[in-house]
Amino acid sequence: MKINIDTAIKNLAINLKRLRKDKEISQAKISFKLDIEICNYQKLEYGMSKHFRFSTLIKILNYYNTTLQKLIKQVDLKKKGDHTD
């Protein structure tokens, strides 16, 4: 599967927001739990950051118990509750 950076960032943003909302947690709380600045988390969720730390990515993957491939995968917006498969 080939994916370009813009598509990956867009899908990452969509999936992060959906995962966070599924947990019913605010951006402030998730950034606190991940020990990252809220503005950096917001940039990821808004698709405005192409450059971020690998350690931030690992924290996100661990928190949501997911993989990078699932996090950047395009989701079917019609499916509800199945965000990373």
N, C-alpha and C positions, 0 to 999 in steps of 0.2 A: 504494500500500500504506500503510495507516494502522497505526500501532503506538503503544501508550501507553508511558509512561516505565517503569513497573514491568516490563512485558514486555521492553522493550529492555534493561534492567539485568539481568534474569534470563538472557536469551539471551547477553548480553555475558559474563556470569560463566561460563556453561556453555562457550561457545566459547573463552574465554581459557584455561580449564583444559585443555580438549581439545587446543588448539594447543600449549600448553606441554608437556603430556605426550607429544604426538607427537614433539616435539624432545628428549624425555628430559632435561629441564632442571628444576632446582629453582626454587622461588619466589625463593630468595635469589639465585641466579645470574641469573635473568631481571631481577629488580629492579636488580641491579648493572649488567647490560648496558644497561638502559634508563635508568640513572641516576635512579632514583626510590626512595623509601623502601620497604622491604619491606612495612611495614604498609599503605602506600597501595596497593601492588600486591595484597596479600592482600584488602583491602576490595573491590577490583574483582572479583577472582576469586570471592569469596564472595557477591557481589551486595549488598554492604552500603554502597556508595558511589554516591549519585546526583549528587554534586558532585565533579568532578575537573578538573584543568587540561586545557585544549585541547592544550597541548604534550605532556602525557602520552599523550593519545589519538593524536596524530601519531606519537610514538615507537613506540607499540604497532602502529599500522597499518604503519609502515615496517618494523619488525622482522619482522612476520609476512607482509609483502608482501600485504596485503589491503585491503579497503575497509570503511568504516563500515557500509554496507548489508550486507555479508557478515558482519561481526562481530556485528551485532545480529539477524541472521536466525535464525529458529528452525530447529534442525537436526533431522534425522530420526535419532533415537538408534539406530535399527537399522542405519543405514549406517555402515560403518566405513571410515575413511580418507578420507572426503569431507566435510570439516568446514565449508568456507566456500563451497561452491557450491550 
